[in-house]
Amino acid sequence: MLGKKLHFYNTAHRSKERFEPLHDPVSLYCCGPTVYNYAHIGNLRTYVFEDVLKRTLNAFGYNVKHVINITDVGHLTSDEDTGEDKMEKGAKREGKSVWDIAEHFTRTFIQDIASLNILPPDRWPKATDHIPQMIELVKKLEERGFTYTTSDGIYFDTEKFPSYTAFAGLDAENLRAGERVDMGEKRSVTDFALWKFSPGEGKRQMEWESPWGRGFPGWHIECSAMSLAYLPQPIDIHCGGADHIRVHHTNEIAQSEAATGKPFVRYWLHGEFLVFEKGKMAKSGDHFITMATLRQKGVAPLAYRMFCYTAHYRTPLSFSWEALASSAQSLANLRRLIGSLPSQSKASPPTTLQVAGALDPFYTALADDLNMPRAMAALWDIVRDDTLDAHLRRVCAEQADNVLGLELGRPPTETVQTVVGAEGEAMRLECATYVPIDLCNRLTALLSERRRARREKDYATADRIRQKLGAAGITVKDQPDGSTTVSIPAGVCTDSDRETLIFME
């Protein structure tokens, strides 16, 4: 990077600032999904931006400790602490238990981000596994005089935290005007629930005993408890979507700093929305597009990742199928161009200094608050520059891909899918064409059976499954890191005889 320094736009100060972490490794907390439904591609845009951030930190020499939480309880349908718990609502919609839908949508989310080549975090803490930590945090707030009790829960008193409005730049006059609406027993419109009492009517599936009675945690207390459980305070970087600024992250700051007396986070980074003509993408309405939607339309996940790079992460990104198709073609063209460059040098291989010099515009764009449109333009300029050694251009593309995560060394038409087996293990499918979802599910089950057989040292069963797949041309390779790579020829996706061969009893 030739001595470059990273600069990020810090939401807390509304300015671009030089990045100077306090911790090694850099502490990075990213708000995770509420697992009551599938993540849509607008949600996933934020995780692509956060992955670029993490990869950029690595490229600039920083180690990173990364945490993404799983919200599987407590997130109500309204930011004003009203409505149903989203998990309970999802369970009713699916006709399953809350625990079942949490497991299903957690696994689906992990599979979705793996398919986008997003690096997994160091920890995936679940809210339901950290109820004691949440209770302890609420007790600290109570001891410090920041709470009050109503008939439906324990609330944070925002009047006791004078800087409450500062982070989001909230208009205090408008907030006071809002207090004229019905707030129930809340003292101020901005006060928020730390612990909710279980309602008298009906029975919730997720309830816990607490010093204040049986109930469940508020949404905001979860992230404070889980982030502080795994990362040192103040946390170096906290990320999330722009919709979290006004309420969720404002409340996280208030409760965390009130409880500990310390600054909560140094740098706040927020990703903007994926939008249609009529507004942002949401889980309700006509424009609920998931990774499964893309698969059904034959769109490779990394084409969507490429599409995310067409706008800065702090800028709304307008979605259209035409724009997505253009990104898919652009990715294929870039892979084709890089594939035409020699993988070995006829003379001496390029030096580290030569590579860094050629990539200087690319790293300059990254250092400037992750400016991905400019970074992609810089990479195109490098690989097209005939004045540079051809092998040097290829090496530059490979190094840039450590940040881009686009697998630029793959053939233009080849895709990669990642599936998650029965016990959470990741298996990578290298495919000549995209594998239909029904076949992918059956293949996942067979591969999971083989993984279980290997763990139980039932090598006869494992070999039988491997031979069955091999008869159809599917190659299974067990990697040193414990993952499994599966190479699938195009014929398996379209030849019913081969499908029958693979999955016959």
Stockholm file with secondary structure:
# STOCKHOLM 1.0

chainA/1-505         MLGKKLHFYNTAHRSKERFEPLHDPVSLYCCGPTVYNYAHIGNLRTYVFEDVLKRTLNAFGYNVKHVINITDVGHLTSDEDTGEDKMEKGAKREGKSVWDIAEHFTRTFIQDIASLNILPPDRWPKATDHIPQMIELVKKLEERGFTYTTSDGIYFDTEKFPSYTAFAGLDAENLRAGERVDMGEKRSVTDFALWKFSPGEGKRQMEWESPWGRGFPGWHIECSAMSLAYLPQPIDIHCGGADHIRVHHTNEIAQSEAATGKPFVRYWLHGEFLVFEKGKMAKSGDHFITMATLRQKGVAPLAYRMFCYTAHYRTPLSFSWEALASSAQSLANLRRLIGSLPSQSKASPPTTLQVAGALDPFYTALADDLNMPRAMAALWDIVRDDTLDAHLRRVCAEQADNVLGLELGRPPTETVQTVVGAEGEAMRLECATYVPIDLCNRLTALLSERRRARREKDYATADRIRQKLGAAGITVKDQPDGSTTVSIPAGVCTDSDRETLIFME
#=GR chainA/1-505 SS CTTCCCEEEETTTTEEEECCCSSSSEEEEECCCBTTSCCBHHHHHHHHHHHHHHHHHHHTTCCEEEEECBBCSCCBSSTTSCSCBHHHHHHHHHTSCHHHHHHHHHHHHHHHHHHTTCCCCSBCCBGGGCHHHHHHHHHHHHHTTCEEEETTEEEECGGGSTTTTTTTTCCHHHHHHHTTSCCTTCSSTTCEEEEEECCSSSCCSSCBCCTTCSEEECHHHHHHHHHHHHSCSSEEEEEEEGGGIIIIIHHHHHHHHHHHSSCCEEEEEEECCEEETTEECCSSSSCCCBHHHHHHTTCCHHHHHHHHTTSCTTSCEECCHHHHHHHHHHHHHHHHHHHTSCSSCSSSCCCHHHHHHHTHHHHHHHHBTCCHHHHHHHHHHHHHCTTSCHHHHHHHHHHHHHHHCSCTTSCTTCEEEEEECTTSCEEEEEESSCCCHHHHHHHHHHHHHHHHHHHTTCHHHHHHHHHHHHHTTCEEEECTTSCEEEEECTHHHHCHHHHHHHHCC
#=GC SS_cons         CTTCCCEEEETTTTEEEECCCSSSSEEEEECCCBTTSCCBHHHHHHHHHHHHHHHHHHHTTCCEEEEECBBCSCCBSSTTSCSCBHHHHHHHHHTSCHHHHHHHHHHHHHHHHHHTTCCCCSBCCBGGGCHHHHHHHHHHHHHTTCEEEETTEEEECGGGSTTTTTTTTCCHHHHHHHTTSCCTTCSSTTCEEEEEECCSSSCCSSCBCCTTCSEEECHHHHHHHHHHHHSCSSEEEEEEEGGGIIIIIHHHHHHHHHHHSSCCEEEEEEECCEEETTEECCSSSSCCCBHHHHHHTTCCHHHHHHHHTTSCTTSCEECCHHHHHHHHHHHHHHHHHHHTSCSSCSSSCCCHHHHHHHTHHHHHHHHBTCCHHHHHHHHHHHHHCTTSCHHHHHHHHHHHHHHHCSCTTSCTTCEEEEEECTTSCEEEEEESSCCCHHHHHHHHHHHHHHHHHHHTTCHHHHHHHHHHHHHTTCEEEECTTSCEEEEECTHHHHCHHHHHHHHCC
//
